């Protein structure tokens, strides 16, 4: 779980890196089956991290310090 803005930045950077990797594979992998196998883990991780980002951003900063 993301606990502060520094961790948010790290998560967003990782998401961007994984998205770039998927985009690269999309342009270089010629076999659709191999492409699907290669990117499935990246896409799963992107989804997981995006959920954490949404959860963090949905809470006001004062609510975070009150807990």
N, C-alpha and C positions, 0 to 999 in steps of 0.2 A: 504494500500500500504506500502511496505517495504521502509523505508527511510534511513537506515544505516546498517552497518555490524552487530551491536548488534541485531537489529530486524531480520536480516537475520538468525542469529544463533538461535534465539528464534523460528522462523518459521520452520527451519530445525529440531529442537528438537521436536516441536509439530508434524510435519509430521512423524518423527520416532516413536513417542508415538502412534499416530493413526494407523500407519502401524503395530506396535506390537499388538495393540488391535485387529485389523482385523485378523492377523495371529493367535492370541489366539482363537478368536471365530471360525475361520476356522477349528481349531483342536478340539474344544470342542462342538460346536453345531452340533447335529446329524440330525436335520431336515433342509433340504435345503431351505424351504420357510422361516423358522424362521431365518436362517443364512442370507439370502438375506435382510430380513427386518432389522435385527440387524446391518448389516454393511453398508447399503446404505448411511446413514448420514455420517459415517466416510469416506467413499470413496468420497463422494461429497466434503467434507471439505478438504481431501487430494488433490483432483484435483484443488480446488480453491487456496489453499496455494501454490501448485507447480507452478501454473500460476503466482502468485505474485513473487515467487522466480525467475522464468525465466525472468520476466519483469525486475526485479531489476538487475539481472546478465547481462542482455543484454545492459545495459547502463554503459558506462565508468564512473569511479568516478569523473572525471573532469566535465563531463556533469551534474552530480547531483549537484555539487556546483555552477555551472553556472546558474542554474534555479532559 
